[in-house]
């Protein structure tokens, strides 16, 4: 599948997922986490499920707050998530291709990255 077709597929899937409300409720989230969820829906939901174990393109993130701390020895979940966002080539999940965008530093402000991480840390 060409990169163009993959991007078109991901964009289409993002529209479907966000319009269907498959990314869960925001109740119980603080304002920073809610902002992070909005960022997740905008930039991540086309490729990553956050409600279960559905494989869209990338690995599901429904339990990343717990599994992230187990993936690399000596690194907690927050560090793993941050490094995975800012240096996508640092870690690979078995069974998945290296398709993670390498532009988060360019398109997201530090506060947005922090909010996204705060939201991901709620996914236990």
N, C-alpha and C positions, 0 to 999 in steps of 0.2 A: 504494500500500500504506500503510495507516495506521501510525502510529508504534507502536501496540499490537501489530499483527500483525508488524511488523518486529522489535520487541523479543522477541516470542514465538518468532519464527523464529531469531533470534540465540541465544537461550537454548537452544533445542532443538539447534541446531547445535553449540553449545559442549558440551553433554552428549555428543553423538555423537562429536565430535572427541576429547575427552579420554578417552572410554571406548575408543576405537579406537587410542589411542597415536600419533596422527598428528603430534604436536608434537615428535618426535625424542627422542633419548636425552639423558641428562644427563651422561654420561661426558665427561670432558675439561673440565667446567665447575667453577669454584671454588665455594665455598659461597654467595657473594654472587650469582654468576650463576645458580646453581641456584635460589636464592630468587626471583630475577628471572624465571626461567622459570616458576615456580609462579604468580607474579603475572600473567605474560603469559597463561598458560592460563586463569586465573580471569577476567581482565578484557579480554583482547584477542583471544584465539583464535577467538571466535565470529565476528569480522569480518575478521581478518587471518591469512593463511597465513604460516607462517614456515619452510616446508620447500621450497617451489617457487614457481611463478608462478600459483597458483590464485587466482582472484578470488572471494572469498566475498561481502563487502560493501565493505570498504575495500581499498586497495592491498596487494598481498603485501609482506611485510617480510623475505623470505628473504635479501636482499642489502642491507638498510638500512645496515649498517655501512660499506659502500662507496658505495652510491648516495646516501645521505643527505648525504655531503660534496660531492656534485656538483649537488644540487638548487637551492641558493641560493648565489650567488657570495659568497665571503668568510666562509662559515659552514661549520664542520667537521661531521662526522656527529653527534658527541655533542651539540653545540649545537642542531643541527637537530632531533634526536630530543627533547631536553629541551623546546625551545620548542614543538614539535608536540604534546607531551603537556600542557603547562601552559597554552598559548595555542593551542588547536586552529584558531582562525581566522587565525593568522599566515601559514600556508602552505596551499596547496591543490594536490593532485596532479590534473593534467588527466584528465578522464574519470570523476571520482569526486565524488559529492555530499558536502555538508558534514554528515556524520552522526556525526563524532567527538564522544564525550561531552566535556562541558566541566566535569566534576566531579572530575577526578583530584586536584586540590589539596584537595578536601573529603573524599575517601574514602581516599586513600593518604597515609601518613606520608612525610616526606622520605626516610627510609631505604628505604622501599619503592619510591619513584620512582627513587632512585639504583640500587637493585638491578635494577629493570626495565630501566633504561638500560644497565647493565653487561651484562645478558643480550642486549639488542638489538645491542650492539656486537660480539657474537660471531657475528652473522649476516652473514657475508661471502659 
